[in-house]
């Protein structure tokens, strides 16, 4: 299981993700679909441990 609760990520002075809460059960295939600039890549970097939440 992947669980994030009230996570905020900043890039410089910009909040890219604000108060994000998500729960993904083990073995589940999940797609993240939003417009360009919505923070999809930042979310993947957060889940991979490449960046830390604020």
Rosetta constraint file for C-alpha pairs under 8 A:
AtomPair CA 1 CA 23 HARMONIC 7.16 0.50
AtomPair CA 1 CA 24 HARMONIC 5.70 0.50
AtomPair CA 1 CA 25 HARMONIC 4.52 0.50
AtomPair CA 1 CA 26 HARMONIC 4.51 0.50
AtomPair CA 2 CA 22 HARMONIC 7.79 0.50
AtomPair CA 2 CA 23 HARMONIC 5.68 0.50
AtomPair CA 2 CA 24 HARMONIC 5.09 0.50
AtomPair CA 2 CA 25 HARMONIC 6.50 0.50
AtomPair CA 2 CA 26 HARMONIC 7.24 0.50
AtomPair CA 3 CA 21 HARMONIC 7.50 0.50
AtomPair CA 3 CA 22 HARMONIC 5.73 0.50
AtomPair CA 3 CA 23 HARMONIC 4.47 0.50
AtomPair CA 3 CA 24 HARMONIC 6.48 0.50
AtomPair CA 4 CA 20 HARMONIC 7.03 0.50
AtomPair CA 4 CA 21 HARMONIC 5.13 0.50
AtomPair CA 4 CA 22 HARMONIC 5.23 0.50
AtomPair CA 4 CA 23 HARMONIC 6.50 0.50
AtomPair CA 5 CA 19 HARMONIC 7.37 0.50
AtomPair CA 5 CA 20 HARMONIC 6.32 0.50
AtomPair CA 5 CA 21 HARMONIC 4.27 0.50
AtomPair CA 5 CA 22 HARMONIC 6.61 0.50
AtomPair CA 6 CA 18 HARMONIC 7.44 0.50
AtomPair CA 6 CA 19 HARMONIC 4.03 0.50
AtomPair CA 6 CA 20 HARMONIC 4.91 0.50
AtomPair CA 6 CA 21 HARMONIC 5.17 0.50
AtomPair CA 7 CA 17 HARMONIC 7.27 0.50
AtomPair CA 7 CA 18 HARMONIC 6.42 0.50
AtomPair CA 7 CA 19 HARMONIC 4.90 0.50
AtomPair CA 7 CA 20 HARMONIC 4.89 0.50
AtomPair CA 7 CA 21 HARMONIC 6.59 0.50
AtomPair CA 7 CA 53 HARMONIC 6.13 0.50
AtomPair CA 7 CA 54 HARMONIC 7.21 0.50
AtomPair CA 8 CA 15 HARMONIC 7.05 0.50
AtomPair CA 8 CA 16 HARMONIC 7.59 0.50
AtomPair CA 8 CA 17 HARMONIC 5.17 0.50
AtomPair CA 8 CA 18 HARMONIC 4.43 0.50
AtomPair CA 8 CA 19 HARMONIC 5.29 0.50
AtomPair CA 8 CA 20 HARMONIC 6.49 0.50
AtomPair CA 8 CA 53 HARMONIC 5.71 0.50
AtomPair CA 8 CA 54 HARMONIC 5.40 0.50
AtomPair CA 9 CA 15 HARMONIC 5.89 0.50
AtomPair CA 9 CA 16 HARMONIC 5.70 0.50
AtomPair CA 9 CA 17 HARMONIC 5.06 0.50
AtomPair CA 9 CA 18 HARMONIC 6.63 0.50
AtomPair CA 9 CA 52 HARMONIC 7.41 0.50
AtomPair CA 9 CA 53 HARMONIC 4.94 0.50
AtomPair CA 9 CA 54 HARMONIC 5.18 0.50
AtomPair CA 10 CA 14 HARMONIC 5.45 0.50
AtomPair CA 10 CA 15 HARMONIC 4.30 0.50
AtomPair CA 10 CA 16 HARMONIC 5.47 0.50
AtomPair CA 10 CA 17 HARMONIC 7.04 0.50
AtomPair CA 10 CA 53 HARMONIC 7.77 0.50
AtomPair CA 10 CA 54 HARMONIC 6.60 0.50
AtomPair CA 11 CA 15 HARMONIC 6.40 0.50
AtomPair CA 11 CA 16 HARMONIC 6.50 0.50
AtomPair CA 16 CA 38 HARMONIC 7.45 0.50
AtomPair CA 16 CA 39 HARMONIC 5.84 0.50
AtomPair CA 16 CA 42 HARMONIC 7.47 0.50
AtomPair CA 17 CA 39 HARMONIC 6.39 0.50
AtomPair CA 17 CA 42 HARMONIC 7.86 0.50
AtomPair CA 17 CA 43 HARMONIC 7.83 0.50
AtomPair CA 24 CA 28 HARMONIC 6.80 0.50
AtomPair CA 24 CA 30 HARMONIC 7.62 0.50
AtomPair CA 32 CA 40 HARMONIC 6.72 0.50
AtomPair CA 33 CA 40 HARMONIC 7.63 0.50
AtomPair CA 34 CA 38 HARMONIC 6.18 0.50
AtomPair CA 34 CA 40 HARMONIC 7.33 0.50
AtomPair CA 39 CA 43 HARMONIC 6.12 0.50
AtomPair CA 40 CA 44 HARMONIC 6.44 0.50
AtomPair CA 41 CA 45 HARMONIC 6.18 0.50
AtomPair CA 42 CA 46 HARMONIC 6.08 0.50
AtomPair CA 43 CA 47 HARMONIC 6.22 0.50
AtomPair CA 44 CA 48 HARMONIC 6.11 0.50
AtomPair CA 45 CA 49 HARMONIC 6.14 0.50
AtomPair CA 45 CA 50 HARMONIC 5.04 0.50
AtomPair CA 45 CA 51 HARMONIC 5.88 0.50
AtomPair CA 46 CA 50 HARMONIC 5.97 0.50
AtomPair CA 46 CA 51 HARMONIC 5.15 0.50
AtomPair CA 46 CA 52 HARMONIC 6.21 0.50
AtomPair CA 46 CA 53 HARMONIC 7.14 0.50
